[in-house]
């Protein structure tokens, strides 16, 4: 992909991936809102001043804005793009209430808000299914091809030619499954059942957590057993099977990400692994140079991350709205407008702090790469 090389290519790749993901996310909100009879005032890709746009027959303003780091759907009744209810809600006519988002039933509002993250998960599954059907899914038998000297595997007695049968009671059907289990480990001993010469052995192995730095300067703290596979193959699946395996891969990526975040919160994993817009910009450009398939895979992973982040129970994000709706379901009435305003201010402060911290990580990585 020669057009996606160099600094300009990095920018194009970044904007292309981000625009598609944001569009799909906001389209989820838009379609479910329209299905429930909500009037949409604005569908924006980006924030800030409008660069260009158009009005459709339903009166929705579709536009691209100057800051391409997100987007929003502004529905009738919203006071701002964050969907904070406006003071004018109580003065609406019956006709206006019929198309107002904030006058819809609780479950309808929940569906509209949840539709954005769900759309990102659906996109990830479809993209991964396309990759699995076209290129194939990486698959290696769970056979040990090599054991690194001084590794955790060598210390535990694992030998080349062994077959990994199970890890902590979970059956192993591929080398990739071994990687999934081990990579999120933080050094906790694992019970590994291996088959050798027709016999099985129970071994206790504590993976070693190592620090690896990739070519872009991203630091990763990953647990390793210290074994290598015998070979790598790619298995192409039919469309139905591809969807199944793609859903399974998406579930793994989702749970793995949540587990990593939890490990950061409780201090078992370094927060240096967090990355912001600069890191995504670098990574998207680098992946694009490897070809369309790696770029699609990167977009799928990023789509899952976008869906997950938006489900965090932080006001301003979709998860914050859902948290408010949960409180409404318990109380039998919505939270007061003042309470929602304070919640959104706190949520905005948290999101900005997180973005600043992640961007700082990116800048530290950049400075290290420049000085090396």
C-alpha positions as CSV (number, residue, x, y, z in Angstrom):
1,X,0.0,0.0,0.0
2,X,2.4,2.6,-1.3
3,X,-0.1,5.5,-0.8
4,X,-0.1,4.9,2.9
5,X,3.7,5.3,3.5
6,X,5.4,8.2,5.2
7,X,4.0,10.9,7.5
8,X,1.2,11.8,5.1
9,X,0.3,8.1,4.7
10,X,0.2,7.7,8.5
11,X,-2.2,10.6,8.7
12,X,-4.5,9.2,5.9
13,X,-4.5,5.7,7.6
14,X,-5.3,7.2,11.0
15,X,-8.1,9.4,9.7
16,X,-9.5,6.6,7.5
17,X,-9.7,4.1,10.3
18,X,-11.0,6.5,12.9
19,X,-13.6,8.0,10.6
20,X,-15.0,4.6,9.7
21,X,-15.2,3.5,13.4
22,X,-16.8,6.7,14.5
23,X,-19.3,6.7,11.7
24,X,-20.3,3.1,12.5
25,X,-20.6,4.0,16.2
26,X,-22.8,7.0,15.6
27,X,-24.8,5.2,12.9
28,X,-25.8,2.7,15.5
29,X,-27.2,5.5,17.7
30,X,-28.8,7.1,14.6
31,X,-30.6,4.1,13.3
32,X,-32.0,2.9,16.6
33,X,-33.1,6.5,17.4
34,X,-34.9,6.9,14.1
35,X,-36.5,3.4,14.6
36,X,-37.9,4.7,17.9
37,X,-39.3,7.9,16.3
38,X,-36.6,10.3,17.5
39,X,-35.9,13.3,15.4
40,X,-32.1,13.7,14.6
41,X,-30.9,17.2,14.4
42,X,-27.2,16.6,13.7
43,X,-24.9,13.7,12.7
44,X,-21.3,14.9,13.0
45,X,-18.0,13.2,12.3
46,X,-15.6,15.2,14.5
47,X,-16.1,18.1,16.9
48,X,-15.8,21.9,16.6
49,X,-16.4,24.1,13.6
50,X,-18.1,22.5,10.6
51,X,-15.9,22.0,7.6
52,X,-18.7,20.9,5.2
53,X,-22.1,19.2,5.4
54,X,-25.6,18.9,4.0
55,X,-29.2,18.5,5.1
56,X,-31.3,15.4,4.3
57,X,-35.1,15.3,3.8
58,X,-35.7,14.5,7.5
59,X,-34.0,17.7,8.5
60,X,-30.8,16.1,9.8
61,X,-27.6,18.0,9.3
62,X,-24.8,15.6,8.2
63,X,-21.4,17.2,8.6
64,X,-17.7,16.8,9.0
65,X,-16.1,19.0,11.7
66,X,-12.6,20.3,12.3
67,X,-11.4,18.0,15.1
68,X,-11.6,14.4,13.8
69,X,-11.3,12.7,17.2
70,X,-14.8,11.4,17.6
71,X,-18.3,12.4,16.7
72,X,-21.8,12.7,17.9
73,X,-25.5,12.4,17.1
74,X,-27.5,15.4,18.5
75,X,-31.1,14.3,19.0
76,X,-34.2,16.5,19.4
77,X,-34.4,17.6,23.1
78,X,-30.6,17.5,23.7
79,X,-29.1,20.6,25.1
80,X,-25.6,19.7,23.7
81,X,-23.8,16.9,21.8
82,X,-23.4,15.0,25.0
83,X,-27.2,14.4,25.1
84,X,-27.7,16.4,28.3
85,X,-31.4,17.2,28.7
86,X,-32.3,20.8,27.9
87,X,-34.3,23.1,30.1
88,X,-36.9,23.5,27.4
89,X,-38.1,19.9,27.7
90,X,-40.9,20.8,30.0
91,X,-42.2,23.5,27.6
92,X,-42.5,21.2,24.6
93,X,-45.8,20.6,22.8
94,X,-47.2,17.1,22.5
95,X,-46.0,16.9,18.9
96,X,-42.4,17.8,20.0
97,X,-42.5,15.3,22.9
98,X,-43.4,12.6,20.4
99,X,-40.0,13.1,18.6
100,X,-37.9,14.0,21.6
101,X,-35.3,11.5,22.8
102,X,-35.8,12.4,26.5
103,X,-39.5,11.7,26.3
104,X,-39.1,8.2,25.1
105,X,-39.6,5.2,27.4
106,X,-36.6,4.2,29.5
107,X,-35.9,1.0,27.5
108,X,-36.1,2.9,24.2
109,X,-33.4,5.4,25.5
110,X,-31.3,2.5,26.7
111,X,-31.5,0.9,23.3
112,X,-30.5,4.1,21.5
113,X,-27.5,4.7,23.8
114,X,-26.3,1.0,23.8
115,X,-26.6,0.8,20.0
116,X,-23.4,2.8,19.4
117,X,-21.0,0.4,21.2
118,X,-22.9,-2.6,19.9
119,X,-22.4,-1.4,16.4
120,X,-18.6,-1.3,17.0
121,X,-18.7,-4.9,18.3
122,X,-20.7,-6.0,15.3
123,X,-18.3,-4.2,12.9
124,X,-15.4,-6.0,14.6
125,X,-17.0,-9.4,14.1
126,X,-17.8,-8.7,10.5
127,X,-14.3,-7.5,9.7
128,X,-12.6,-10.4,11.5
129,X,-15.0,-12.8,9.7
130,X,-13.9,-11.3,6.4
131,X,-10.3,-11.8,7.3
132,X,-10.8,-15.4,8.4
133,X,-12.8,-16.3,5.2
134,X,-10.3,-14.6,2.8
135,X,-6.9,-15.0,4.3
136,X,-7.6,-17.7,6.9
137,X,-7.3,-18.0,10.6
138,X,-3.9,-18.6,12.1
139,X,-3.7,-22.1,13.6
140,X,-0.9,-24.2,15.0
141,X,-1.2,-27.5,16.8
142,X,-0.5,-27.3,20.6
143,X,2.9,-29.0,20.1
144,X,6.1,-27.6,21.7
145,X,8.6,-27.0,18.9
146,X,11.3,-25.5,21.1
147,X,12.0,-24.6,24.7
148,X,14.1,-21.5,25.3
149,X,17.1,-21.9,27.7
150,X,16.5,-20.4,31.1
151,X,12.7,-20.1,30.5
152,X,9.9,-21.0,32.8
153,X,9.0,-24.0,30.6
154,X,12.6,-25.4,30.9
155,X,12.5,-25.0,34.7
156,X,9.2,-26.8,34.9
157,X,10.4,-29.7,32.7
158,X,8.6,-29.1,29.5
159,X,10.5,-30.6,26.5
160,X,10.4,-30.2,22.7
161,X,7.8,-32.6,21.3
162,X,5.5,-32.3,24.2
163,X,1.8,-31.6,23.5
164,X,0.0,-29.2,25.8
165,X,-3.3,-30.8,26.8
166,X,-4.8,-28.3,29.2
167,X,-3.9,-25.3,31.3
168,X,-5.6,-24.8,34.7
169,X,-8.3,-27.3,33.5
170,X,-9.0,-25.5,30.2
171,X,-8.6,-27.8,27.2
172,X,-6.1,-26.6,24.6
173,X,-6.7,-27.2,20.9
174,X,-4.1,-24.9,19.4
175,X,-0.9,-23.0,20.2
176,X,-2.8,-19.8,19.9
177,X,-5.0,-20.8,22.8
178,X,-1.9,-21.2,24.9
179,X,-0.8,-17.7,24.0
180,X,-4.2,-16.3,24.9
181,X,-4.1,-17.8,28.4
182,X,-0.5,-17.0,29.1
183,X,-0.2,-13.5,27.8
184,X,-2.7,-12.0,30.4
185,X,-1.0,-13.9,33.2
186,X,0.9,-11.8,35.7
187,X,3.3,-14.5,36.9
188,X,0.7,-16.7,38.7
189,X,1.7,-20.4,38.6
190,X,-0.3,-22.5,36.1
191,X,-1.1,-26.2,36.2
192,X,-0.2,-27.5,32.7
193,X,-1.0,-31.0,31.6
194,X,1.4,-32.2,28.8
195,X,1.4,-35.5,26.8
196,X,4.7,-37.1,26.1
197,X,5.2,-40.5,24.5
198,X,1.7,-41.7,25.3
199,X,1.8,-40.5,28.9
200,X,0.5,-37.4,30.6
201,X,2.2,-35.3,33.2
202,X,1.0,-32.5,35.5
203,X,3.5,-29.6,35.6
204,X,3.4,-26.4,37.7
205,X,4.7,-23.5,35.7
206,X,5.0,-19.8,36.7
207,X,5.3,-17.7,33.5
208,X,7.9,-15.0,33.5
209,X,6.7,-11.5,32.9
210,X,9.0,-9.8,30.4
211,X,9.1,-6.3,29.1
212,X,9.1,-6.1,25.3
213,X,9.4,-2.9,23.2
214,X,8.1,-3.0,19.7
215,X,9.4,-1.1,16.7
216,X,7.2,2.0,17.5
217,X,8.5,2.2,21.1
218,X,5.4,0.7,22.7
219,X,6.3,-1.1,25.9
220,X,4.4,-4.3,26.7
221,X,4.6,-6.4,29.8
222,X,3.8,-9.9,28.7
223,X,4.0,-13.3,30.5
224,X,6.0,-15.9,28.6
225,X,6.4,-19.7,29.1
226,X,9.4,-19.7,26.8
227,X,8.2,-22.2,24.2
228,X,7.9,-22.0,20.5
229,X,5.5,-23.7,18.1
230,X,6.4,-26.3,15.4
231,X,4.8,-24.4,12.5
232,X,2.2,-21.9,11.5
233,X,-0.8,-22.5,9.1
234,X,-3.8,-20.4,8.1
235,X,-7.1,-22.2,7.9
236,X,-9.8,-20.6,5.7
237,X,-13.4,-21.0,7.0
238,X,-16.7,-20.8,5.2
239,X,-18.7,-17.7,5.8
240,X,-20.9,-19.2,8.6
241,X,-17.9,-20.7,10.4
242,X,-15.9,-17.5,9.9
243,X,-18.6,-15.6,11.8
244,X,-18.5,-18.1,14.6
245,X,-14.7,-17.9,14.9
246,X,-14.8,-14.1,14.5
247,X,-17.2,-13.8,17.4
248,X,-15.0,-16.0,19.5
249,X,-12.0,-13.9,18.7
250,X,-13.9,-10.7,19.5
251,X,-14.9,-12.2,22.8
252,X,-11.3,-13.0,23.6
253,X,-10.2,-9.5,22.7
254,X,-12.9,-8.0,24.8
255,X,-12.3,-10.1,27.9
256,X,-8.6,-9.8,27.5
257,X,-8.8,-6.0,27.3
258,X,-11.0,-5.8,30.4
259,X,-8.7,-8.1,32.3
260,X,-5.7,-5.9,31.3
261,X,-7.5,-2.8,32.5
262,X,-8.4,-4.4,35.8
263,X,-4.8,-5.5,36.2
264,X,-3.8,-1.8,35.7
265,X,-6.3,-0.6,38.3
266,X,-5.1,-3.0,41.0
267,X,-1.5,-2.5,40.1
268,X,-0.5,-5.8,38.6
269,X,0.1,-4.2,35.2
270,X,1.9,-1.0,34.3
271,X,-0.3,1.9,33.0
272,X,2.6,2.8,30.7
273,X,0.8,0.5,28.2
274,X,-2.0,3.0,27.7
275,X,-1.8,4.8,24.4
276,X,-3.6,7.9,23.1
277,X,-4.2,9.5,19.7
278,X,-0.5,9.9,18.9
279,X,0.1,6.2,19.5
280,X,-2.9,5.2,17.4
281,X,-1.7,7.6,14.7
282,X,1.7,5.9,14.7
283,X,0.3,2.4,14.8
284,X,-2.3,2.8,12.1
285,X,0.4,4.1,9.7
286,X,2.8,1.3,10.5
287,X,0.1,-1.4,10.1
288,X,-1.1,0.1,6.8
289,X,2.4,-0.4,5.3
290,X,2.0,-4.1,6.0
291,X,-1.1,-4.4,3.8
292,X,-4.9,-4.2,3.8
293,X,-5.4,-7.3,5.9
294,X,-3.3,-6.1,8.8
295,X,-5.0,-2.7,8.6
296,X,-8.4,-4.4,8.7
297,X,-7.3,-6.5,11.7
298,X,-6.1,-3.3,13.5
299,X,-9.4,-1.6,12.7
300,X,-11.3,-4.5,14.2
301,X,-9.3,-4.4,17.4
302,X,-9.7,-0.6,17.6
303,X,-13.4,-1.0,17.1
304,X,-13.7,-3.3,20.0
305,X,-11.7,-0.9,22.2
306,X,-13.9,2.0,21.1
307,X,-17.0,0.0,22.0
308,X,-15.6,-1.0,25.4
309,X,-14.4,2.5,26.3
310,X,-17.8,3.9,25.5
311,X,-19.4,1.4,27.9
312,X,-17.3,2.5,30.9
313,X,-19.7,3.9,33.5
314,X,-18.4,7.5,33.1
315,X,-20.8,10.4,32.5
316,X,-20.2,11.9,29.0
317,X,-19.6,8.3,27.7
318,X,-22.5,6.0,26.7
319,X,-21.8,3.9,29.8
320,X,-22.5,7.0,31.9
321,X,-25.9,7.5,30.3
322,X,-26.7,3.9,31.0
323,X,-25.6,4.4,34.6
324,X,-28.0,7.3,34.9
325,X,-30.8,5.1,33.3
326,X,-30.1,2.4,35.9
327,X,-30.5,4.9,38.6
328,X,-33.7,6.0,37.0
329,X,-35.0,2.5,36.9
330,X,-34.2,2.0,40.6
331,X,-35.7,5.4,41.7
332,X,-38.7,5.3,39.4
333,X,-37.8,8.8,38.0
334,X,-34.8,10.4,36.3
335,X,-32.0,12.0,38.3
336,X,-32.3,15.8,38.6
337,X,-30.9,17.9,35.9
338,X,-28.4,19.4,38.3
339,X,-27.2,16.0,39.3
340,X,-26.8,15.0,35.7
341,X,-24.9,18.3,35.0
342,X,-22.4,17.6,37.9
343,X,-22.0,14.0,36.7
344,X,-21.2,15.1,33.2
345,X,-18.7,17.7,34.4
346,X,-17.0,15.1,36.5
347,X,-17.0,12.6,33.7
348,X,-15.6,15.1,31.2
349,X,-12.8,15.9,33.7
350,X,-12.0,12.1,34.1
351,X,-12.0,11.6,30.3
352,X,-9.7,14.6,29.7
353,X,-7.3,13.5,32.5
354,X,-7.2,10.0,30.9
355,X,-6.5,11.4,27.5
356,X,-3.8,13.7,28.8
357,X,-2.2,10.8,30.6
358,X,-2.3,8.5,27.5
359,X,-0.9,11.3,25.4
360,X,1.9,11.8,27.8
361,X,2.7,8.1,27.5
362,X,2.8,8.6,23.7
363,X,5.2,11.6,24.0
364,X,7.5,9.7,26.4
365,X,7.7,6.8,23.8
366,X,8.4,9.3,21.0
367,X,11.1,11.0,23.0
368,X,12.8,7.6,23.7
369,X,12.6,6.6,20.0
370,X,14.1,9.9,18.9
371,X,17.0,9.7,21.4
372,X,17.8,6.1,20.6
